[in-house]
Amino acid sequence: MSALAQILSLFASTANAHSGSERSTAMQAHLLFVGGLAPAELNHHHHFSKRRFSCPITVFSRREAPAGFRQPFRINNRTDASSGVTQYRICMATSPSHDELVSSMTGGMVREHSPFVATTNLRPDGRPAAALRTELRAINNLANAWTCLLSLAMPVTLIGIALWLNHWLVTLLIVCLMGFVQNRMFILHHEGAHRLLFSNRKFNDLIGITIFGWLSFGTGTHAYRRAHVNHHRDEFGDKEPDFLLYALYPITGSSMRRKFRRDISGVSGYRILRPRLVGITRKRFWRNSLRFYLGQLFILLLFMVAGNPLAYFYLWLLPFMTVYQVVNRLRAIAEHGGMTRSNDRRKTTHHIQQGILARLFLVPLSVGHHLAHHVDSGVPFRNLPRLTRLLEEDGYITDANTWPNYRSLWRALATKAEA
């Protein structure tokens, strides 16, 4: 075991021993090495550290550390003269509270705006008034059924074209398009997790949770729903599952480029799938891992029926590992990147004007109306454009908190000066 691995192992055992204490919040988030460790070495051992913790952590080098996290602990080492063995001891500093994490790591992209006064249509928090809310929450089962069928037909059609033409240029194009199709299927999985795909709960869960959950490389279970509830209940709260995905913005241009290099090279995809790959051997995780494998086995069998099982890897797995990861990050940081914890959803969620290309590829099925979705997460995707118009007309959404397009927001998210 390397010296750094020994340090991580010791820190993991210390952190897990205190996981039930008042200081456990800090254990979720930040491991900052203050020694002369190279960033490449930190990145190499990032997964080792995550694997040893009961909750996720992030490894920062001194240069990348956010303000307020320069020295959360120190590392002492002592070499035994007789054996030559170096022992590492981590001395923990006082753990910051979650409020301190929020104040130091979030809010860099929040725009100031005037308090909202309730109108005939909207409550003070932007939610629709009672009668209008009932109308907006109606689910169009027939239209959603057609949407699901069309979304299932898309990958079948693209894969069929690739196998039929059997040309490398066509295959490359299909790989790119499949990443966007997988994004669309995840959005339908998200809609199912909110129980807004079909009014019949069992049918909603069969289509939205099981089928589209499998198709978006999930477990086909309610695990995503349970985590996502915490995201809506308290964005950037202490149970926010994606805190680190949205925190620390704006970042430098070089940092943003590193993120996308990890996405397009498959590193991010591997990090997502790895818990399932190793979880099958662990009692706590084997059931969900088994469901994940069953879902992917089902998809592989479909490729076998089509006569080309190898195509599963380059027409299904490869797009997810590369193109989808880029699309997912672009969409996710445009939803909450750099925002902060607040009861005012205008401070937790971005609002962006959407062009036709964005609606077709990046944010289909009205998922780009994300502020409206967080104002009232019980409104189905078909009615989100209408809710957005109401929010704009009644003054909840103004020019002051509206981005003209996605490119302008992405650029703003990478405006931090290089060190």
Protein Blocks (a to p, Z undefined) as FASTA:
>chain_A
ZZklmmmmmmmmmmmmmmmmmklmmmmmoccdfbfcdfklmmmmmmmmmmmpcbdcdddd
fklpcghilmmbccdddddfklopacddddddddddfklmmmmmgoklcccdddddddfk
bcfkopacfklmmmmmpccfklmmmmmmmmmmmmmmmmmmmmmnopaklmmmmmmmmmmm
mmmmmmmmmmmmnopmbmblklmmmmmmmmmmmmnopnopaklmmmmmmmmmoghiaklf
klmmmgoiacdfklmmmmmmmmmnommmmmmmmmmmmmmmpmklmmmmmmmmmmmmmmmm
mmmmnopaklmmmmmmmmmmmmmmmmmmmmmmmmmgoiacdfblklmpccddddfklmmm
mmgghlmmmmlmmmpmmbcfklmmmmmmmmmmnomacfklccfbfklmmmmmmmcccZZ
